[in-house]
Amino acid sequence: MTTPNADDLEIIAKQLGREPRGVLEVAYRTPDGRPAVVKTAPRLPDGTPFPTLYYLTDPRLTAEASRQESAGVMREMTERLATDPEIAAAYRRAHESYLAERDEIESLGTDFTGGGMPDRVKCLHVLIAHSLAKGPGLNPFGDESVALAADAGLRGTAIPTDWPAAQTPEASA
C-alpha cells in the first residue's frame, strides 16, 4: 500500500468519474502500476460514515465485477455459505479481519463491513477489492471472483499473472 500522490488521485478521479473522497492509500495497483483499489477512511471528510474500507476503482475490474454479478455468481456463492461450513468459516474470518482493520483506523460502532460479509454475498466489487488489497488467502469469495476475472482475460493486465486459479466446485469437477 502506498500513499496516493497527485497523479494517483487524478487517475482515480478519471476512473470514478468524480473526485475521490477519503482516500488513505492506494491498496492495489495493476501490473502496469495504475491504482485499482483504494483504502478509504471510515468517515468521509464531511463526517459521513463510509464502512467500505476497500473500494474498487479500475474500470476493467468494476465492469468484470458487474458482469459476474449479472451472471449469478453472488447467488451461487451465497448458496454455498449455507452448505459448506469451511467456506462459511473462512468468509467469517475475512469479515472479522476487515472489521478489525477498519476499527484500527476508526470504529463506526457497527459490525457492517460490506460485500454482504459474513452471512451473504452482496457486492463482488467490495470482495474483489478486499482480495486484491490483501492478496489471496483471506477472502475466499473475493479470491474466487478475482480468479474468474483473471480467466475472463484480465490476468496480466488488471490482475497479477500469478493470481491462483479459481477453486470453485465447478473448477474441481
N, C-alpha and C positions, 0 to 999 in steps of 0.2 A: 504494500500500500504506500502511496506517495501523496504528499500534499499537492493539490492541484495548482498549477501555475496559470497565468493569464491565457496562454494558448489552450491549455486543457479546458478552462472554463468557456472559452469561445467555441471550441469543438463541441462540448457538451450542450451549450445553448443551441447550436445548429442541429444537433441530434434530436433534442427535445422540442425544438421549435419555440422555445421560450427561455428566459433567463433561469438558470438553475438556482435552487434555494437550499440553504442549509448544508451545502457540500462540505464535508470534513476531509475526505480523502478520495483519491481515485483508487478503488479497491481491486480493480482488474483492468488490465489493458489487453487488447487483442494482440496476436502475434506481431502485427506491424506497429505496435506501440500506441495505438489510439485508445483513449478512455472508452470503456464499455460498461463498467459498473461503478457507481459512486456509493460511498458510505455517507449517510446523511445524519444530521443531528436529530435527536429525538423530539426537539422542538424547532420549528422554523424560526427565522429571525423575528417574525411578528408575534411569536409565542404560541402559535398553533401547534398542538401535538402532532407529530409525524412518526408513527410507530414503525414505518418501513425503514429499517436500518440500511439495507442494500437495495439500490434502485438501478434497474437495467436502463442503459441509455443508447446502446448501439442499435441503429435501426434494423440491421440484419437479424440481430438476436431478438429484438422485440417482435419483428414480423414472424420469426420462427416460433416464438412462444405463442403468439396468437394462432398460428396455423395448427400447432399441437392442441391447443385448447379447443379449436373448432373441430378437430378430428376425434375428440372424445377421450384424449389421454387423461385428463383430470378425473373423469368419471371412473375409468378403469383403475387408476391409482387409488381413488377413494374406496372402491370396492375391495381392493387388496388390503387396505388398512383393517377391514373387518375380518379378513380370513387369514392373515399372515402376521402372527404375533411378533415375529422377529423384525419385520419391516415397520410394524407399528411402534415397537420399542425404539428402533433407530430413528424414526421420524420424531418421536417424542424427545429423544436426546438432542436432535437438531434444533427443535423448538426451544429447549431449555438452554442450549448454548447461545442461541440467537438472543433470547431474553436476557441472559446474564451479560452478554457483551453490550447490549443496548443500555441496560441498567447501570453498567460501569460508567457510561457517559452521563446519563441522567435517567432516573426512574420516572416513568409516566404513571406509575401506580396501577398498571394493568398488566395482565399476562397475555394480551393480544400481541402476536408477533408478525402476522401477515402470511399470505400464501395458504391460509387455512390451517396452518400448524396448530396443534398436533392432531386434530380429530378428522380433518378432511383435507382435500387438495382443492384449493380455490383459485390460485393465481400462479401459473407457471412462470410468469415474469419475475416474481419475487423469489421463487425457488431456484430458478436458473441463476439469478443474480447472486443469491446466497452461495450456491455451489461454486460459481466462478470466483467469487471473492475468497472463499475459504479453501478451495481445492477439493478434489474428490475424496470421499470417505466420510463426510459429516452428514450431508443431507441426501438420503437415498433417492428421493423423487427428483430433487434438483439435479443430482448426478445423472439419473436416467434421462431427464429432459435434455441436459447438455449433450449426452451421448447421442440421443436421437437427432439433435441439431447437427452434431458432427457428421452423422451418417447422411443427413439431408444436404450435405455439401458445404458445411461451414468449417470443417476440420482444416486447420492451417491458415484460415483467413480470420474468422471471428473466434475460433476455438483452438486451443493448442493441439498440435499434431499428436501429442502423446496422451490425450484425454482417453481414459479407459472406455472400452466398448460397453454398450448397454447390457445389463444383466437382468433384463426383464424376463418373465416367464416365456414370452414369445421367443426371445433370443436364445434361451436354453432348450427349447423344444426341438 
